[in-house]
Amino acid sequence: MHNKNPQDLQEESSLLPGQKTRKSVREAMLYSNVKNAGQKGVIRCQLCSHYCLIPNGQVGKCLVRQNENGKLYSLSWGKASGLAMDPIEKKPFFHFKPGSSVLSFGTPGCNFRCLNCQNWDLSQGVSIKGKSILEMLATITPKQIALQAQKSNADAIAYTYSEPTIFFEYAYDTIKECKKQKETKNISHLFVSNGYFSKEAFELIKKEKLLDAIRIDLKFFDDEKYYEITGGRLKPVLESITRVHQSGTPLEIINLLIPDENDSDAQIEKLCKFVYSLSPNVPLHFSRFFPYYKLANKPETPIKTLLNARKIAKEIGLNYVYIGNTDLKDTEDTRCPQCNLLLIKRNRYIIEKNVFEKLKDTKNPKCPKCGYEINLVL
């Protein structure tokens, strides 16, 4: 298996087949050459749970990892899009350093084909416009991103908008660059993920302590529905969530409730019982769906559906359950599971009250009223 540190590789100026201009490319990490595959030069990508078999000259399902003569290259390295400062609550992370600010970016390409994708122009850009979308974006190096994080006084960098697994080498280089620089070595690194990263990828993340927190979308609790709407499968996502939780990495789970797709009591109950089996303290966010992209014919999620989902989750025993994409009062607040004391009051992305505001660099602080340990990183 090729598990090469991209920082140890020289940036190559080369021509890939079909390209008329030179570009910088990076040799990928986590792939192996396959023998007896019926043809020579086939590569198995081991970055995500598709485990694509990629013949010479072809790309994987993400469309941005290409086999060139037995070597796998990341075509989206350096192609950052959407660089912007956001409150961490927008990601949303509610239990990791509330009130902090993050520098966010993504790249073209994705290993899912979600029919309701909010960032389809980026994630599906290569599928829709071809590789020309990559040529249109100027290369932004990890060093430049680290400098931008420093200038913006970012507390963290969020790898988001498209699936960060797919631009793993770029994220890896950026994290390593930040850790090298005195001014950015202490900032946090966050994945906003669909959870389809491979076991091998997460083992590397864990071994090198690359990430400080991960937010994962658990889109459906039905395998056929998962495949129909996203092109992925349920089991690998559940396995990823379990691995992250067992590793001790701060984890939050998002479930977008889509009318007539995953909003039945039975589906919600199954999902909540899975989260509870991990721990009642794993934060779960139910998010309101709005018509978009290829599901523009769907109605928005009724408020009563969201409230019902929250009620089911609470009855099952989950301690931290939130409702997003609404103006409902008190549904984004964090309360002590034992005495119900209001700990953090939120109004969308604004924190109006935080009883832990004066505490810093504390993991699992305690409720000031009853002493209950809160699943929260400050």
Secondary structure, 3 states (H helix, E strand, C coil): CECCCHHHCCCEEECCCCCCCCEEEEECCCEEECCCCCCCCCEEECCECCCCEECCCCECCCCCEEEECCEEEECCCCCCEEEEEEEHHHCCCCCECCCCEEEEEECCCCCCCCCCCCCHHHHCHHHHHCCHHHHHCCCCCHHHHHHHHHHCCCCEEEECCCCHHHHHHHHHHHHHHHHHCCCCCCCEEEEEECCCECHHHHHHHHHCCCCCEEEEECCCCCHHHHHHHHCCCHHHHHHHHHHHHHHCCCEEEEEEECCCCCCCHHHHHHHHHHHHHHCCCCCEEEEECCCCHHHCCCCCCCHHHHHHHHHHHHHHCCCCEEEECCCCCCCCCEECCCCCCEEEEEECCEEEEECCCCCCCCECCECCCCCCECCCEC
